[in-house]
Amino acid sequence: MSIRDKVAIIGVGATKFGENFTQDYSDMIVEAAYEAFEDAKVSPSQIQAAWLGTCFPDSGGYQGNAGASLADALSLYKAPISRVANYCATGTDAFRNACFAVASGVYDIVLVVGAEKMRDVTPRESLVGQLAETGHPVHGKGVTAPGMFALIATRYFDFFGIGRETLAKVAMKNHRHGSLNPKAHFQKEITLEQYLKAPMVADPLGLYDCCPQTDGAAAAVICRADLASTFSQEPLFVKGLGLANPVGDKLAFNPESDFISFQATKEAAQQAYDQAGIKDPFKEIDVAEVHDCFTITELVTYEDLGFCRKGEGPQFIDKGVSSLDGELPVNTSGGLKSCGHPIGASGLRMIGEITDQLRGRAGRRQVKGAKRGLVHNLGGLGAVTSVIVLASS
């Protein structure tokens, strides 16, 4: 069974992403949700059910452990609320589950919110602190995301004969796009010299290769597709939803992996493409938001999503194909690299960016004539991937 054209997005909203020290977890939820309500022209009382995406509640003062965090913030006590956590795919998986509930006919109109508070913590409570103190005593403790993705970058460099200058082009592109986004954490362009002189984090990944940990919330109101016109004059339709976790957390120990691609992305993308009827992603997708937790991730994702062939990611970025004025703009928002990555919120923010693009209201970041868009989230070291295809008709 395909999800195609059974569910519509009628409203989106998001806070500014950044060090939101003046807002707590509930404040951010309220801001994002009410912006989505206003966009959809609905009231909270019309919401029949809701989904909350929060991945690491212990990094934010223990808020987000349950759907009650959303109920308390929005007084949604009469609507059943589910809390979803699925690594960095948390927000898009919450959206996916909400879509299934609407498509099944159980609900007509629902709310999806992603939120994460990651800056108001001590070093011990941070993600790095949690990784250092938990996990397997041999291959778990001390493992960090930059360290693991640096291994992918090293392997990719060796296999295809490129260097850091290629990754620099990804970083500079996304900072350039982010400079046009008033809700991005970082709103400043960077130069090649700045990139090369920045401190090394995990060789070969430097400071500008890594997205920041960030506070933020984002939301979407969705409804049955056949009811969309009663709420909005410009609804977007869900064409495909893919989710895959073929290797789990053991990618680094998988002898079948070439360590220059993510099988989860390939499988999730194929699921979404099959549902949406997409045969040639490069020609049929107009704009994409992909999971650039590190610059190497975006480069590999070009290939895994079928935008180009394996090993052609460097040429894809070199030729400006993924820039705002390119043939297939990627991360017009600035990506995780500029927007930051409040884990549960990122997927919903990306859905919001594609919604704005397809509605023609992305301002200085607008992709001319965009009609079909894609959202991609990669969780863990390729443990899980979510891919969503959206279209304006």
N, C-alpha and C positions, 0 to 999 in steps of 0.2 A: 504493500500500500504506500502510495506517495503522499507527501504533505502538500504537494504543489497546489497553490491557489485555494487552499482551505482556510488560511489565516492571514490577517492583514495587520500591519502596524499603523496605528492612527495617531500616535503621539510619542515624542521622545523628550528627554531632558537630562541635564547633567550639571554638576557643580564645576567650578574651576578645579582642575587637578593641581596639587602642589602641597606645600606645608600649611595645611589648613588648621593652624593652631587656635584660631578663634571659633572653630566649629567642632562639636563633638560628633560622634557616629550618628546620632539621631538627627542633629541639625542638617547634616549632609543628605541623609535620606529624605527629609522633608523638602529641602530645596530641589533635589533632582525629581522627586515624585510630583511635586506640585507644578514644576515646569512641564512635565509630561502630561499632567491632567489638563493644564491650560492649552497645550498644543493639541490635545485630542478633543478639547471642549467637552470634557466630562467632569463629574464631581466624584470625590472619593466614595460616596454612597452608592455609586453605580458599579463599583468594582466587586465582582462576585468571588474572586479568589486571587491569591498573590503568591509570588515566588521570590525568595530572598537569596541572592548569591553572596556568600562570604566564605573565603577560603581559610583564613588564619585568624579566628576570633581572639586567640590568646595573644596576638600582637596588638590588640586594640582595646585593652581594658575589659576583655571578656564579653564584649557586646557582639552580637551576631551568631551566638551559639545556637539559636533557634529562631523560628519564624516570629516568636513573640517580640523580638527586637523591632521587626517591621510593624507589627500590630501596635506596639506602644508608641512608636514614632508618629504613626499616621492615624491612630484610633481606628484601625481596621479590625475591630474585635469580632465582627460578625462574618468575616471572610476567612475561610481556611487558608493558612499560609504554610508553605513548605520551604525549608531551608536547604540549599544545594551547595555542595563543595566538591570541586573536581579539579584541583590544581589551578593552573592559569586559565583553564577552560571553564571556570566556575560560572562566570556571567553568561556566556553563550550556552552553557548546558542548562542553566536556570531558564533561559529563554526557550530552549528546545523543549524542555518539559512542559512549560506553559503552553507552547504551541500544540503539543499533543493533546493536552487537556481541552483546549478550545476546539481543535479539529475533531475530537471525539463527540462533540456536542454536549458535553457536560456543562460547560460555561459559555456564555456569549462574549463577555468582556472581562479581561484580567489585567493585572499589573505585574511587571517584573522589575526588580530593583537589584542592582549590584553595588556593594559598598565595602570599603576597607579603610581602616584607620591604622596607618603604619608608621607615622612619624612621632606620635606621643608615647614613645616607649623607651625603656632603658636598653643599653646594649645587650643585656642578658635576655631580654624579651624579643629582640629583633630576630628576623629570619635566620641571619647568620648565626646568632647565638643559639637558636633552637637546633640548627643543623649540627653545630659543634658539640652539643650536649646529648643528642639523641641518635638513634639509628644503630645499625650493625656495628659491633666493636672494631671490625677491620675495614670494611669498605663503606661504612656509613658515616662515622664520626669525622667531622672536619670537612666533609664534602661541601663545596659551595657551587652555586650556579655559574659564576664566572669561570671557575676552575674546570667544570665539566664542559661548558661550551667552548672553552679555549682548546680542549682536545679535538673537538670537531673542526675548529678553525685551523689547527695545525695540520690535521689530516687533509683538509680541503686544499690548503696551501701547497702541500707536498704533492697531492694528486694532480692538481691542475696548474701548478707553477705560477701562482699569483702571490702577492704580498699585501701588506697592510694598506697600501695606497688604494686598493680596491674597496676594502672595508671603509676607508675614509670617505669614499664617494657616497656610500649608503648613509653614513652619519651626517655628512654635509647636506645631502638632499633632505633628510628628515628634519634637521634643524632649520633648514630654509623653509620647509612647509610649516613647521611649528611656529616660526616667527610670524606667521599670518593667522595663527589661531589664538584668540584671546583667552581660551580656557586651558591652554597647554601649560604644563609646569615650567618648561623652558621656552622662552619666546625670543631667542636670539640665534642668528646664524653663526657658524663657526668656519674658520679657514683651515686649509690643509696644514699650515704651520702650527696652528693651535692643536689640531688633532695629533700631529706627530710629536709635539713637545709635552703632551699631557702625560700624567703619571701612568705607569703600567699597572693594571689590576691583576691580570692573570695572562701572562705572555701566550699568544700575541694580542690579547684584548686589552686595550687601554681604557682610560676613563671615558672617552667619547664613544666607545663601542658598547657601553653598558647603559641600560635604562635605569632611572632612579626609582627607589622606593618612595611611594607617594600616597597622600590622602585623596580620597575622592568617592563620589557616588554617581551613578547614572541609572536611568529608568526608561522603560518603554511600556506603553499601553497597547495591548493587542486585542483583536476581536475576531469573530467569525467573518470570513471574507464576504459572505452574502449580506452582512449588516454594515460593512465598512462605509458605504456611501451615506448612511444615516448619521454617521459621526464626523466624517472628514471628506473634504472635496479632493484630497490628494493622498489617499492611502497607498501604502506599499504592500506588496504581496510576497509572502514567503514561497519561494520556488523549490528550495531544497535544504535539508538539514542532515549533516553527516557527523558522526561521532565514532572514533576508533581508538582502541588501546591494544594494539597487537603484540607489544613486547613488555608492557608494564614498566616497572622501574628498573629493569635489568638490561637496558640497551647497552650499557658499557661492558656487559658480560655476554652479549649475544654474538656467537661466532659467525652468524649469518649476516650480520650488519656490515656494510662497507664504511660506516661512520662518516659518510658525506651526504646523507639524506635521512629523512624521517619517514618510516613506513606508515606511521599513524596519519601523517598529513596526506599521503597518497591515498590511503584507504578512505579516510573521511571525505576527501575531495571527490573521489569517484562516486561515493554514495550520494553526495549533494548534486553532482553533475548528472547522474542518472535520473534523479528525481526531477531536476530542472530541464532535462532534455538538452544538456550542453555537450557538444561534441568537440569543439575547439575553444578551450578557455581563453586563449589569447585574443581570438577574434570576437568572442561572445560576451566577455566581461569588460565593462567600461571603466570601472574603478574598483580598487580593492584596499581593504585594511588588513594587514597581516601582522603576525606576532613577532615584532622585532625586539624581543627582550635583549638580544645582542645583535650587532650588525651582521654577523655570520649567519644568524638565523634567518634574516630577511633574504640574504643571498641564496641560501639553500632552498628557501620556501618558493622563490620564483620557479625553481626547477620542479619541486615536488608538487606544486599546483598545476603544472603543465603549461605555465606561461612561456617557458622556453625549455629546450632539451637539457639533459644533464651536462654539466660543465659549461653551459652558456650563460649562467648567472652573471659572471663578470662582464660579458659583453652587453647584457641587458642593462646593467647599471652604467657602464661606460658610455653607451650610446644615448643615455637619457630617456630610455623607454619608460621608466617608472617615475619620472618627474612630472610635475603638474601639467606641463605642456607636451608630455610624451604620449606615445600610442596607448599605453596602459598605466595610468598614474596609480602609484601604490603609496599608501600611508599619507594621504593628503592632509590629514590632521596633524602630521608630525610624528605619528606612530607612538609606540611606547617610549621611544628614544627621547622625544620632546615632551609628550603628554605626561610621561611617568606611568607607573604600573601599580595602582591600588588593585590588587589581584582580582577580587570579586567584581570590581567595577569596570575593568578594562573592556571586557567583551560587550557590555551594554553601551559603553562610550563609542566603541567601534561601530556598533549597529546604528547608533545615533548619527555618526559621521556619514555613513552610507545613506541613511535616510535623508539627511540634509542634501547630500550630493544628488540623489535621484529626484528630490523635490526642487532642485535648482536654487537652493537657498544657502549655499556654502560660502557666499561672499567672495573674498579674494582667493579662496581656495577652490572655487567652483570649476569642475570639469565640464566642458561644453558638451551638451547633448547626452549626458550620462543617463542611461535607462536601466542598466543592470549592474549590480554590485555584489561584491563578495566580502565576507568577514571570516578571518582565520585566527584561531587561538591554538597555541601549542603549550601543553602542560608538562612540567618535569623535563627530563632529558628525552623528549619524544615519547613520554609515557601515554599521553592522551592528546588527541587533536579534535577540535570542533571546526566545521566548515559550514557556513550559511550562505545561501544565494538569495538575494532579494531583487525585486524588479518593480517598476512603476506601473506595469500593466500585465 
